[in-house]
Amino acid sequence: MTLLSVTQMNSQNDIEANFNVIESLIQQSKKNGGSLIVFPENFACFAAGKQQETALRFKEIQQRLENLAHQYQIWIIAGTLPCPYRPDGSIIRDGRVRTVSLCISPERTEARYDKIHLFDVQVGDVVGGYQESKFFEPGTDLIVAKTPFGHIGMMVCYDLRFPELALQLRAQGANILTAPAAFTYTTGKMHWQLLLQARAIDSQCHVLGAAQQGWHGDKRQTWGHAAISNSLGEILVSTQEEGAQIMSTHFDLEQQKFIRNAMPLMNHRVLVEYKS
């Protein structure tokens, strides 16, 4: 069996301070025998209006993460980082960046996922409304990363609300879905845990929900409650506490195969056009 870890953070705008927390969490995971650690959205820098500034440091931050993965011999899902260029290397010319999640092995960066679904939503909190598409260009490609302990379907935050994405990742071989997130306090309280469980039930994958928690500056408050759901939609570990911490659980690929064989949802799936 493999030990998988998710993190909860309260990232601010100080990248160096955030990296001190990042390394501490990696050390905790590795001490417990962890093989994979998942960081939340905006884990390296959480500050409104600093996307472009942080994006200019994308390669530098990526290299630091690769060094940590090598030093501690652990796989890292690097939550999200803003990136000024697309996977093919072309520069985004309209002033926007992409929200990128990296899958990093102890040897190299193995996969890059660019967040597909952007959070253009009115929320009843202090901020009121969010328009990610104003600052971010959406990605287009589904990504499943191959690891020694299973295939990882990569998702980010708002992606959790779209079951079609989880199902397509499962169809492409995913055993685990990673969901680095920064849910608002309002939407997280209503839907965070339910969405982790629902996507696990839909796809029969483990779903790893890393989360930001607390206040980031004066206006942005995130829900937290980092958690892991198994392939049956059961929450295995979660936190109700505040601040940076780590939750871990074992993943058994053979047990997942048993669950999927007992209820072969992918074989039973029928697309029906309903007529009114």
MARKOLKE-903439 format. One line per field, with one value per residue: x, y, z of N, C-alpha, C, O in turn; chain; residue number from 1. Coordinates in steps of 0.02 Angstrom, whole numbers, padded with zeros to 5 digits. Layout:
! residues N
n_px = (X:...)
n_py = (Y:...)
n_pz = (Z:...)
ca_px = (X:...)
ca_py = (Y:...)
ca_pz = (Z:...)
c_px = (X:...)
c_py = (Y:...)
c_pz = (Z:...)
o_px = (X:...)
o_py = (Y:...)
o_pz = (Z:...)
c = (A:...)
k = (NUM:...)
! end
This chain:
! residues 276
n_px = (00042:00015:00060:-00030:-00033:-00120:-00120:-00155:-00153:-00113:-00078:00011:00068:00205:00328:00445:00417:00306:00369:00445:00347:00301:00412:00421:00300:00322:00427:00360:00269:00357:00423:00322:00316:00266:00223:00171:00130:00009:-00015:-00108:-00209:-00132:-00022:00113:00109:-00013:-00098:-00193:-00188:-00053:-00023:00045:00172:00214:00206:00315:00415:00399:00478:00585:00523:00470:00591:00639:00545:00565:00692:00663:00579:00672:00767:00695:00644:00509:00347:00268:00122:00109:00012:-00057:00018:00040:00069:00159:00157:00099:00078:00147:00246:00219:00194:00073:-00017:-00110:-00102:-00150:-00126:-00091:-00167:-00077:-00049:00072:00144:00266:00402:00530:00633:00602:00493:00344:00218:00103:-00038:-00158:-00276:-00444:-00580:-00643:-00670:-00795:-00899:-01035:-01029:-01088:-00999:-00870:-00793:-00881:-00897:-00815:-00699:-00613:-00578:-00542:-00412:-00348:-00307:-00398:-00354:-00346:-00324:-00342:-00260:-00173:-00065:00064:00115:00217:00125:-00002:-00116:-00133:-00262:-00273:-00342:-00414:-00481:-00616:-00644:-00695:-00832:-00880:-00932:-00910:-00776:-00706:-00753:-00701:-00565:-00557:-00591:-00477:-00389:-00366:-00330:-00324:-00381:-00324:-00354:-00311:-00354:-00438:-00559:-00689:-00744:-00883:-00934:-00863:-00906:-01034:-01017:-00890:-00844:-00946:-00927:-00801:-00833:-00935:-00870:-00782:-00871:-00931:-00821:-00754:-00628:-00493:-00501:-00408:-00407:-00329:-00311:-00332:-00343:-00423:-00388:-00330:-00245:-00351:-00479:-00504:-00564:-00540:-00605:-00544:-00525:-00458:-00456:-00476:-00556:-00611:-00627:-00758:-00825:-00813:-00760:-00599:-00497:-00496:-00488:-00537:-00476:-00384:-00257:-00090:-00066:-00058:-00135:-00149:-00169:-00184:-00169:-00234:-00211:-00257:-00370:-00449:-00471:-00549:-00665:-00708:-00730:-00834:-00939:-00960:-00959:-00916:-00933:-01070:-01119:-01232:-01271:-01405:-01527:-01642:-01814:-01933)
n_py = (-00060:00117:00272:00417:00595:00744:00922:01062:01236:01407:01510:01660:01818:01808:01726:01658:01634:01551:01442:01392:01332:01239:01152:01103:01031:00933:00865:00812:00726:00636:00582:00505:00408:00441:00438:00524:00695:00822:00989:01142:01252:01401:01391:01434:01572:01680:01805:01939:02010:01986:01893:01903:01945:01837:01737:01765:01705:01573:01462:01463:01433:01308:01236:01239:01160:01039:01011:00991:00879:00786:00789:00740:00625:00605:00611:00755:00848:00997:01104:01243:01356:01518:01538:01608:01558:01439:01256:01221:01312:01437:01612:01693:01823:01921:01977:01893:01745:01569:01448:01329:01161:01053:00892:00813:00707:00618:00634:00722:00847:00776:00794:00919:01012:01121:01224:01200:01240:01395:01510:01604:01683:01737:01767:01761:01835:01937:01980:01964:01949:01845:01834:01742:01722:01845:01864:01745:01623:01488:01314:01172:01036:00867:00783:00642:00575:00457:00354:00260:00208:00214:00290:00464:00576:00741:00881:01043:01136:01225:01138:01025:01033:00980:00838:00772:00791:00719:00591:00574:00576:00459:00369:00378:00308:00345:00320:00394:00554:00717:00865:01010:01156:01315:01350:01468:01530:01530:01450:01335:01290:01250:01152:01087:00960:00876:00879:00819:00690:00658:00660:00556:00449:00452:00422:00316:00334:00373:00530:00672:00805:00947:01100:01279:01381:01499:01676:01778:01911:02055:02030:01904:01748:01579:01409:01286:01130:01014:00855:00677:00567:00399:00270:00232:00341:00376:00479:00474:00538:00699:00873:00979:01081:01238:01319:01271:01103:00922:00781:00606:00451:00276:00201:00073:-00012:-00136:-00157:-00055:-00102:-00213:-00151:-00083:-00190:-00254:-00166:-00121:00020:00093:00004:-00009:00112:00210:00317:00416:00498:00599:00630:00759)
n_pz = (00000:-00024:00049:00049:00050:00095:00103:00210:00200:00244:00148:00110:00044:00044:-00026:00019:00155:00138:00076:00180:00257:00164:00148:00279:00289:00192:00252:00363:00300:00236:00347:00399:00306:00181:00007:-00087:-00093:-00086:-00126:-00095:-00200:-00260:-00174:-00161:-00168:-00115:-00161:-00208:-00369:-00392:-00486:-00611:-00572:-00492:-00587:-00669:-00600:-00618:-00672:-00585:-00461:-00493:-00509:-00378:-00314:-00381:-00333:-00196:-00205:-00252:-00148:-00038:-00089:-00139:-00215:-00282:-00293:-00356:-00307:-00369:-00485:-00555:-00729:-00866:-00994:-01118:-01124:-01242:-01247:-01300:-01277:-01176:-01236:-01199:-01074:-00977:-00874:-00851:-00743:-00666:-00625:-00562:-00579:-00495:-00491:-00395:-00484:-00591:-00669:-00709:-00765:-00824:-00786:-00847:-00779:-00820:-00799:-00756:-00622:-00627:-00543:-00439:-00269:-00103:-00011:00068:-00040:-00147:-00297:-00416:-00549:-00634:-00767:-00814:-00778:-00801:-00924:-00991:-00981:-01095:-01103:-01048:-00916:-00866:-00756:-00747:-00615:-00496:-00407:-00456:-00576:-00597:-00609:-00648:-00571:-00529:-00401:-00445:-00547:-00486:-00486:-00602:-00661:-00780:-00814:-00716:-00748:-00878:-00849:-00773:-00875:-00949:-00874:-00740:-00568:-00455:-00408:-00404:-00312:-00287:-00200:-00168:-00101:-00076:00083:00094:-00016:00007:00132:00100:-00004:-00020:00044:00000:-00139:-00154:-00113:-00205:-00331:-00311:-00299:-00426:-00510:-00454:-00400:-00287:-00208:-00185:-00086:-00065:00027:00044:00191:00295:00320:00188:00166:00182:00134:00070:00115:00146:00147:00188:00274:00222:00143:00112:00004:-00018:-00146:-00136:-00098:00034:00167:00219:00291:00367:00409:00542:00597:00610:00509:00449:00404:00391:00316:00304:00215:00175:00014:-00081:-00222:-00267:-00187:-00236:-00366:-00336:-00287:-00402:-00490:-00424:-00437:-00585:-00649:-00762:-00866:-00864:-00899:-00988:-01118:-01134:-01230:-01170:-01199:-01193)
ca_px = (00000:00051:00035:-00043:-00043:-00145:-00102:-00194:-00108:-00139:-00026:00005:00103:00277:00346:00494:00381:00265:00412:00463:00291:00300:00464:00402:00248:00354:00464:00312:00243:00409:00434:00268:00320:00226:00248:00144:00102:-00028:-00021:-00169:-00206:-00097:00017:00176:00094:-00084:-00105:-00230:-00151:00017:-00016:00096:00237:00232:00215:00383:00459:00373:00531:00624:00485:00469:00656:00643:00502:00600:00747:00634:00557:00732:00798:00655:00622:00437:00310:00234:00074:00121:-00051:-00059:00062:00026:00122:00148:00159:00060:00121:00190:00297:00197:00179:00005:-00004:-00162:-00094:-00172:-00081:-00127:-00163:-00043:-00033:00127:00157:00339:00431:00596:00681:00586:00422:00316:00156:00077:-00109:-00182:-00345:-00491:-00641:-00626:-00718:-00829:-00957:-01055:-01029:-01111:-00948:-00845:-00771:-00942:-00894:-00749:-00696:-00547:-00564:-00512:-00341:-00320:-00328:-00412:-00321:-00390:-00305:-00347:-00195:-00167:00006:00080:00160:00225:00071:-00066:-00120:-00162:-00299:-00260:-00396:-00401:-00532:-00682:-00653:-00732:-00904:-00896:-00922:-00886:-00703:-00685:-00768:-00653:-00501:-00563:-00589:-00407:-00349:-00351:-00347:-00324:-00393:-00298:-00396:-00287:-00410:-00442:-00630:-00711:-00776:-00955:-00948:-00833:-00950:-01092:-01008:-00823:-00841:-00993:-00898:-00749:-00866:-00972:-00824:-00756:-00923:-00938:-00763:-00724:-00559:-00478:-00499:-00364:-00424:-00286:-00352:-00313:-00389:-00413:-00388:-00274:-00258:-00408:-00545:-00515:-00566:-00551:-00640:-00501:-00553:-00425:-00485:-00467:-00612:-00592:-00663:-00829:-00853:-00807:-00706:-00553:-00466:-00511:-00470:-00582:-00433:-00358:-00185:-00054:-00062:-00055:-00175:-00124:-00204:-00155:-00205:-00222:-00234:-00295:-00435:-00488:-00491:-00605:-00724:-00730:-00757:-00897:-00988:-00925:-00997:-00896:-00964:-01142:-01138:-01270:-01290:-01473:-01556:-01710:-01859:-01988)
ca_py = (00000:00181:00324:00479:00651:00809:00975:01123:01293:01475:01545:01732:01844:01800:01661:01624:01608:01494:01385:01363:01288:01185:01103:01071:00982:00878:00827:00774:00671:00586:00549:00456:00359:00463:00432:00580:00750:00868:01056:01175:01306:01462:01372:01471:01643:01693:01877:01969:02057:01969:01835:01914:01947:01768:01698:01775:01662:01504:01413:01462:01397:01239:01207:01229:01103:00979:00998:00963:00811:00744:00786:00699:00565:00604:00641:00816:00884:01067:01140:01282:01413:01555:01528:01655:01526:01378:01196:01219:01364:01502:01662:01720:01893:01969:01997:01841:01689:01506:01415:01267:01112:01011:00827:00810:00647:00633:00644:00776:00862:00723:00815:00986:01020:01190:01224:01208:01276:01457:01528:01667:01668:01783:01732:01806:01848:02005:01996:01971:01915:01822:01829:01715:01727:01910:01861:01680:01589:01419:01260:01133:00965:00822:00756:00586:00563:00389:00350:00190:00186:00224:00346:00523:00624:00806:00930:01101:01177:01230:01077:00975:01040:00955:00766:00748:00791:00661:00530:00568:00557:00387:00332:00378:00265:00373:00287:00446:00622:00768:00925:01067:01203:01373:01365:01522:01505:01521:01392:01276:01267:01217:01100:01057:00888:00841:00872:00768:00624:00645:00643:00489:00400:00451:00395:00262:00353:00412:00601:00703:00875:00993:01160:01339:01393:01559:01740:01794:01982:02081:02014:01835:01696:01512:01362:01235:01063:00967:00788:00624:00519:00338:00255:00223:00405:00384:00522:00435:00586:00769:00915:01033:01130:01293:01323:01223:01035:00869:00722:00552:00387:00226:00185:00004:-00018:-00198:-00146:-00015:-00147:-00253:-00107:-00070:-00252:-00270:-00121:-00096:00078:00114:-00043:-00001:00180:00216:00385:00416:00563:00600:00674:00785)
ca_pz = (00000:-00031:00092:00013:00096:00072:00149:00218:00210:00246:00110:00105:-00015:00054:-00055:00061:00214:00115:00063:00244:00275:00115:00165:00342:00275:00156:00302:00403:00258:00225:00411:00407:00252:00125:-00062:-00126:-00055:-00128:-00099:-00119:-00250:-00237:-00115:-00157:-00158:-00117:-00156:-00264:-00412:-00399:-00530:-00661:-00537:-00473:-00649:-00694:-00561:-00625:-00680:-00522:-00411:-00516:-00493:-00305:-00298:-00406:-00286:-00136:-00221:-00256:-00082:00008:-00125:-00134:-00270:-00262:-00336:-00339:-00307:-00431:-00495:-00617:-00779:-00921:-01060:-01126:-01124:-01301:-01241:-01327:-01226:-01175:-01255:-01181:-01005:-00931:-00863:-00840:-00678:-00682:-00573:-00584:-00547:-00493:-00462:-00368:-00539:-00639:-00678:-00751:-00799:-00812:-00801:-00847:-00755:-00875:-00779:-00722:-00571:-00640:-00501:-00386:-00205:-00050:00040:00068:-00108:-00186:-00361:-00440:-00622:-00650:-00838:-00827:-00762:-00819:-00985:-00974:-01016:-01139:-01108:-00990:-00900:-00820:-00744:-00726:-00558:-00475:-00362:-00489:-00622:-00565:-00648:-00617:-00571:-00486:-00369:-00477:-00588:-00448:-00498:-00668:-00660:-00845:-00813:-00676:-00786:-00933:-00820:-00757:-00939:-00972:-00831:-00675:-00505:-00405:-00432:-00359:-00314:-00250:-00201:-00125:-00100:-00032:00145:00081:-00059:00038:00186:00069:-00055:-00026:00059:-00044:-00205:-00150:-00111:-00267:-00386:-00296:-00315:-00499:-00547:-00416:-00387:-00227:-00223:-00136:-00083:-00027:00034:00080:00247:00334:00287:00145:00161:00220:00106:00047:00166:00118:00191:00216:00281:00178:00155:00061:-00004:-00054:-00209:-00120:-00077:00107:00190:00259:00337:00354:00466:00562:00631:00570:00499:00408:00430:00342:00328:00262:00216:00130:-00048:-00102:-00291:-00273:-00157:-00283:-00420:-00310:-00285:-00471:-00519:-00392:-00466:-00645:-00673:-00829:-00913:-00863:-00917:-01050:-01133:-01159:-01245:-01144:-01236:-01152)
c_px = (00044:00019:00031:-00060:-00074:-00128:-00156:-00144:-00147:-00086:-00042:00046:00179:00298:00395:00461:00338:00309:00438:00410:00290:00351:00448:00349:00275:00392:00418:00286:00295:00424:00383:00269:00281:00261:00227:00117:00070:-00035:-00081:-00156:-00171:-00051:00081:00166:00019:-00094:-00139:-00186:-00078:00029:00041:00166:00260:00245:00285:00434:00440:00429:00573:00588:00480:00534:00663:00602:00535:00657:00721:00610:00616:00763:00761:00628:00547:00406:00271:00183:00077:00058:-00065:-00009:00037:00085:00108:00147:00120:00106:00167:00244:00275:00175:00106:00010:-00054:-00158:-00118:-00116:-00123:-00117:-00138:-00032:00019:00129:00232:00361:00498:00649:00667:00512:00394:00255:00138:00004:-00127:-00257:-00394:-00550:-00622:-00685:-00745:-00898:-00971:-01064:-01048:-01060:-00924:-00823:-00831:-00941:-00823:-00752:-00626:-00529:-00535:-00436:-00307:-00349:-00341:-00369:-00371:-00379:-00315:-00279:-00201:-00093:00017:00131:00168:00167:00002:-00065:-00159:-00196:-00296:-00318:-00376:-00468:-00600:-00696:-00696:-00807:-00926:-00881:-00895:-00809:-00678:-00696:-00719:-00584:-00501:-00558:-00518:-00360:-00335:-00373:-00357:-00339:-00365:-00338:-00367:-00338:-00398:-00516:-00645:-00744:-00849:-00969:-00919:-00877:-01009:-01073:-00942:-00823:-00888:-00963:-00841:-00780:-00902:-00926:-00792:-00808:-00931:-00883:-00734:-00648:-00552:-00474:-00461:-00374:-00379:-00319:-00316:-00366:-00371:-00414:-00323:-00281:-00321:-00476:-00556:-00510:-00582:-00573:-00593:-00533:-00524:-00447:-00468:-00528:-00586:-00638:-00737:-00863:-00852:-00749:-00662:-00518:-00489:-00492:-00523:-00542:-00410:-00283:-00156:-00051:-00065:-00099:-00154:-00168:-00173:-00201:-00184:-00253:-00276:-00364:-00479:-00513:-00551:-00669:-00752:-00759:-00825:-00954:-00957:-00962:-00979:-00926:-01039:-01166:-01172:-01288:-01357:-01495:-01628:-01752:-01917:-02054)
c_py = (00063:00232:00390:00535:00710:00861:01028:01179:01357:01519:01620:01755:01838:01731:01623:01596:01548:01433:01354:01313:01228:01131:01066:01017:00921:00834:00784:00714:00616:00548:00494:00402:00376:00456:00492:00632:00800:00935:01091:01225:01366:01450:01414:01545:01653:01768:01904:02017:02041:01910:01844:01913:01877:01725:01706:01732:01588:01453:01407:01421:01323:01203:01194:01168:01038:00961:00967:00891:00763:00734:00737:00635:00555:00635:00701:00835:00956:01107:01177:01339:01451:01548:01573:01623:01460:01316:01191:01273:01432:01548:01684:01796:01943:01990:01947:01789:01625:01481:01344:01225:01065:00946:00815:00746:00665:00646:00706:00794:00813:00745:00885:00988:01094:01191:01243:01253:01336:01483:01599:01664:01726:01745:01782:01814:01920:02027:02007:01931:01899:01814:01806:01725:01795:01908:01796:01655:01516:01370:01220:01058:00928:00790:00699:00568:00492:00391:00276:00163:00197:00284:00403:00567:00690:00854:00989:01132:01174:01171:01025:00977:01009:00880:00738:00744:00731:00596:00520:00549:00483:00346:00329:00343:00290:00327:00337:00512:00670:00832:00978:01124:01263:01395:01424:01491:01487:01458:01329:01247:01228:01152:01063:00981:00849:00830:00821:00698:00608:00625:00574:00436:00395:00410:00333:00271:00379:00486:00636:00779:00915:01062:01218:01351:01459:01622:01750:01869:02000:02055:01940:01786:01629:01463:01312:01166:01014:00896:00741:00579:00457:00326:00240:00287:00415:00430:00483:00479:00656:00808:00968:01089:01184:01285:01267:01155:00985:00811:00668:00490:00341:00215:00116:-00005:-00082:-00192:-00105:-00058:-00190:-00213:-00096:-00133:-00270:-00227:-00088:-00038:00097:00067:-00032:00066:00182:00290:00386:00488:00562:00650:00695:00773)
c_pz = (00000:00015:00053:00062:00060:00124:00153:00233:00217:00213:00107:00045:-00010:00032:-00010:00123:00196:00104:00127:00267:00228:00133:00230:00331:00237:00206:00344:00364:00251:00289:00423:00353:00190:00058:-00105:-00078:-00103:-00093:-00129:-00175:-00220:-00177:-00107:-00145:-00166:-00106:-00218:-00303:-00422:-00446:-00580:-00629:-00518:-00534:-00678:-00658:-00568:-00628:-00617:-00469:-00429:-00498:-00419:-00284:-00322:-00359:-00221:-00148:-00223:-00186:-00036:-00025:-00117:-00196:-00243:-00316:-00314:-00354:-00370:-00427:-00556:-00665:-00840:-00990:-01058:-01126:-01185:-01301:-01267:-01270:-01232:-01182:-01228:-01108:-00954:-00921:-00859:-00769:-00689:-00620:-00601:-00544:-00553:-00458:-00430:-00421:-00580:-00633:-00729:-00791:-00778:-00832:-00795:-00832:-00811:-00856:-00736:-00681:-00584:-00606:-00453:-00321:-00150:00006:00034:-00002:-00153:-00250:-00380:-00515:-00642:-00723:-00857:-00820:-00786:-00885:-00968:-01012:-01057:-01134:-01042:-00979:-00849:-00815:-00719:-00669:-00539:-00434:-00392:-00535:-00590:-00616:-00613:-00627:-00527:-00465:-00406:-00523:-00552:-00462:-00564:-00672:-00725:-00846:-00774:-00714:-00844:-00907:-00801:-00822:-00967:-00923:-00761:-00618:-00449:-00440:-00381:-00369:-00268:-00256:-00155:-00124:-00054:00029:00132:00041:-00029:00092:00157:00034:-00055:-00015:00014:-00113:-00206:-00151:-00176:-00324:-00374:-00314:-00391:-00532:-00516:-00410:-00316:-00249:-00166:-00138:-00037:-00027:00067:00135:00281:00292:00248:00129:00200:00196:00092:00104:00133:00171:00224:00217:00230:00195:00098:00062:-00040:-00113:-00199:-00100:-00002:00123:00238:00311:00317:00416:00478:00594:00582:00559:00458:00441:00373:00364:00279:00268:00166:00070:-00071:-00171:-00300:-00243:-00203:-00341:-00398:-00310:-00355:-00504:-00488:-00418:-00527:-00679:-00744:-00882:-00918:-00889:-00985:-01060:-01168:-01173:-01224:-01182:-01191:-01187)
o_px = (00102:-00042:00081:-00095:-00056:-00122:-00196:-00099:-00206:-00054:-00100:00058:00214:00286:00388:00476:00335:00288:00452:00425:00280:00335:00460:00353:00255:00389:00433:00282:00280:00437:00398:00229:00265:00321:00261:00084:00099:-00058:-00104:-00099:-00179:-00043:00101:00208:-00010:-00098:-00117:-00151:-00043:00083:00082:00213:00318:00289:00312:00490:00462:00428:00594:00619:00486:00533:00690:00623:00532:00669:00752:00620:00611:00782:00792:00593:00524:00436:00244:00198:00052:00052:-00082:00005:00016:00143:00051:00136:00109:00167:00221:00283:00311:00142:00081:00039:-00042:-00206:-00108:-00065:-00185:-00064:-00173:-00008:00012:00117:00259:00340:00521:00704:00714:00474:00417:00242:00153:-00014:-00113:-00296:-00387:-00568:-00589:-00743:-00720:-00947:-00925:-01102:-01026:-01076:-00955:-00834:-00832:-00980:-00776:-00801:-00584:-00470:-00507:-00400:-00246:-00408:-00300:-00349:-00431:-00420:-00298:-00245:-00231:-00062:-00019:00182:00131:00160:-00048:-00018:-00212:-00164:-00316:-00341:-00325:-00507:-00637:-00754:-00729:-00842:-00985:-00824:-00861:-00781:-00632:-00654:-00699:-00548:-00451:-00525:-00502:-00299:-00296:-00427:-00394:-00314:-00380:-00353:-00396:-00362:-00356:-00532:-00616:-00767:-00874:-01010:-00946:-00884:-01030:-01109:-00938:-00803:-00871:-00972:-00835:-00756:-00899:-00941:-00777:-00790:-00938:-00896:-00693:-00609:-00601:-00447:-00480:-00354:-00389:-00351:-00274:-00425:-00313:-00439:-00269:-00317:-00341:-00525:-00612:-00459:-00631:-00562:-00602:-00564:-00561:-00455:-00448:-00550:-00546:-00682:-00774:-00923:-00888:-00694:-00684:-00511:-00500:-00481:-00551:-00570:-00415:-00250:-00190:-00034:-00074:-00101:-00143:-00199:-00138:-00262:-00125:-00314:-00325:-00413:-00539:-00570:-00597:-00722:-00813:-00807:-00868:-01012:-00932:-00992:-01024:-00942:-01069:-01225:-01143:-01316:-01365:-01484:-01671:-01730:-01946:-02107)
o_py = (00061:00236:00414:00523:00726:00845:01038:01170:01362:01561:01640:01716:01860:01682:01563:01539:01500:01377:01294:01260:01171:01072:01007:00963:00865:00773:00726:00658:00557:00488:00443:00356:00332:00466:00508:00615:00818:00938:01072:01237:01381:01494:01427:01578:01637:01792:01893:02058:02078:01881:01799:01883:01859:01682:01659:01722:01546:01404:01352:01380:01279:01146:01142:01130:00987:00902:00921:00848:00706:00679:00698:00596:00504:00680:00698:00839:00975:01139:01147:01367:01420:01552:01576:01658:01430:01324:01161:01279:01481:01527:01693:01829:02003:02019:01956:01790:01628:01491:01303:01250:01039:00945:00808:00733:00722:00668:00740:00762:00810:00719:00908:00968:01126:01161:01294:01298:01328:01478:01648:01644:01759:01696:01840:01800:01960:02084:02053:01884:01936:01790:01846:01734:01802:01946:01793:01665:01485:01384:01233:01020:00953:00772:00707:00549:00470:00424:00234:00102:00190:00323:00392:00593:00696:00865:00985:01152:01126:01156:00985:00927:01013:00860:00687:00698:00697:00551:00464:00511:00448:00294:00283:00347:00259:00298:00324:00525:00666:00852:00991:01138:01262:01450:01430:01435:01437:01417:01274:01186:01179:01102:01011:00943:00794:00776:00782:00654:00552:00578:00538:00384:00340:00369:00299:00223:00405:00501:00631:00812:00916:01080:01208:01335:01473:01622:01734:01888:01963:02058:01916:01782:01623:01473:01296:01146:00977:00879:00762:00557:00462:00366:00236:00288:00458:00422:00462:00458:00670:00779:00997:01140:01176:01247:01221:01150:01003:00794:00681:00479:00362:00220:00102:-00006:-00081:-00219:-00117:-00051:-00203:-00238:-00099:-00128:-00298:-00250:-00032:-00047:00115:00090:-00046:00077:00158:00321:00359:00533:00529:00706:00654:00791)
o_pz = (00021:00020:00027:00111:00003:00184:00107:00274:00200:00245:00102:-00001:-00055:00067:00000:00143:00233:00119:00129:00294:00251:00134:00236:00361:00250:00202:00359:00390:00258:00287:00454:00355:00150:00052:-00153:-00029:-00154:-00036:-00183:-00195:-00160:-00135:-00050:-00115:-00218:-00049:-00274:-00274:-00456:-00447:-00590:-00657:-00527:-00533:-00707:-00682:-00529:-00590:-00598:-00435:-00386:-00475:-00399:-00241:-00287:-00346:-00194:-00105:-00200:-00168:00000:00007:-00092:-00227:-00188:-00375:-00261:-00406:-00421:-00373:-00605:-00645:-00863:-01040:-01005:-01129:-01180:-01348:-01256:-01223:-01288:-01139:-01233:-01081:-00894:-00956:-00863:-00739:-00720:-00569:-00657:-00484:-00607:-00401:-00437:-00405:-00603:-00597:-00786:-00845:-00724:-00888:-00744:-00869:-00844:-00893:-00684:-00702:-00556:-00637:-00430:-00318:-00152:00064:-00001:-00021:-00194:-00258:-00363:-00542:-00664:-00740:-00912:-00852:-00791:-00900:-00935:-01069:-01054:-01159:-00989:-01027:-00796:-00865:-00674:-00673:-00564:-00426:-00356:-00533:-00560:-00662:-00555:-00683:-00492:-00507:-00397:-00537:-00585:-00451:-00581:-00685:-00725:-00875:-00797:-00711:-00858:-00940:-00812:-00823:-01004:-00930:-00726:-00620:-00401:-00494:-00322:-00425:-00215:-00311:-00110:-00144:00000:00028:00157:00061:-00038:00097:00187:00039:-00087:-00059:-00008:-00142:-00253:-00186:-00200:-00361:-00422:-00343:-00417:-00576:-00548:-00414:-00288:-00302:-00108:-00185:00024:-00076:00111:00127:00294:00235:00272:00083:00245:00234:00101:00138:00096:00231:00283:00168:00198:00253:00044:00116:-00086:-00127:-00247:-00086:00024:00096:00291:00369:00258:00469:00431:00616:00521:00595:00436:00500:00315:00423:00220:00320:00120:00074:-00079:-00179:-00337:-00270:-00209:-00363:-00438:-00330:-00366:-00542:-00523:-00421:-00522:-00732:-00783:-00937:-00970:-00900:-01035:-01015:-01223:-01133:-01254:-01197:-01155:-01160)
c = (A:A:A:A:A:A:A:A:A:A:A:A:A:A:A:A:A:A:A:A:A:A:A:A:A:A:A:A:A:A:A:A:A:A:A:A:A:A:A:A:A:A:A:A:A:A:A:A:A:A:A:A:A:A:A:A:A:A:A:A:A:A:A:A:A:A:A:A:A:A:A:A:A:A:A:A:A:A:A:A:A:A:A:A:A:A:A:A:A:A:A:A:A:A:A:A:A:A:A:A:A:A:A:A:A:A:A:A:A:A:A:A:A:A:A:A:A:A:A:A:A:A:A:A:A:A:A:A:A:A:A:A:A:A:A:A:A:A:A:A:A:A:A:A:A:A:A:A:A:A:A:A:A:A:A:A:A:A:A:A:A:A:A:A:A:A:A:A:A:A:A:A:A:A:A:A:A:A:A:A:A:A:A:A:A:A:A:A:A:A:A:A:A:A:A:A:A:A:A:A:A:A:A:A:A:A:A:A:A:A:A:A:A:A:A:A:A:A:A:A:A:A:A:A:A:A:A:A:A:A:A:A:A:A:A:A:A:A:A:A:A:A:A:A:A:A:A:A:A:A:A:A:A:A:A:A:A:A:A:A:A:A:A:A:A:A:A:A:A:A:A:A:A:A:A:A)
k = (1:2:3:4:5:6:7:8:9:10:11:12:13:14:15:16:17:18:19:20:21:22:23:24:25:26:27:28:29:30:31:32:33:34:35:36:37:38:39:40:41:42:43:44:45:46:47:48:49:50:51:52:53:54:55:56:57:58:59:60:61:62:63:64:65:66:67:68:69:70:71:72:73:74:75:76:77:78:79:80:81:82:83:84:85:86:87:88:89:90:91:92:93:94:95:96:97:98:99:100:101:102:103:104:105:106:107:108:109:110:111:112:113:114:115:116:117:118:119:120:121:122:123:124:125:126:127:128:129:130:131:132:133:134:135:136:137:138:139:140:141:142:143:144:145:146:147:148:149:150:151:152:153:154:155:156:157:158:159:160:161:162:163:164:165:166:167:168:169:170:171:172:173:174:175:176:177:178:179:180:181:182:183:184:185:186:187:188:189:190:191:192:193:194:195:196:197:198:199:200:201:202:203:204:205:206:207:208:209:210:211:212:213:214:215:216:217:218:219:220:221:222:223:224:225:226:227:228:229:230:231:232:233:234:235:236:237:238:239:240:241:242:243:244:245:246:247:248:249:250:251:252:253:254:255:256:257:258:259:260:261:262:263:264:265:266:267:268:269:270:271:272:273:274:275:276)
! end
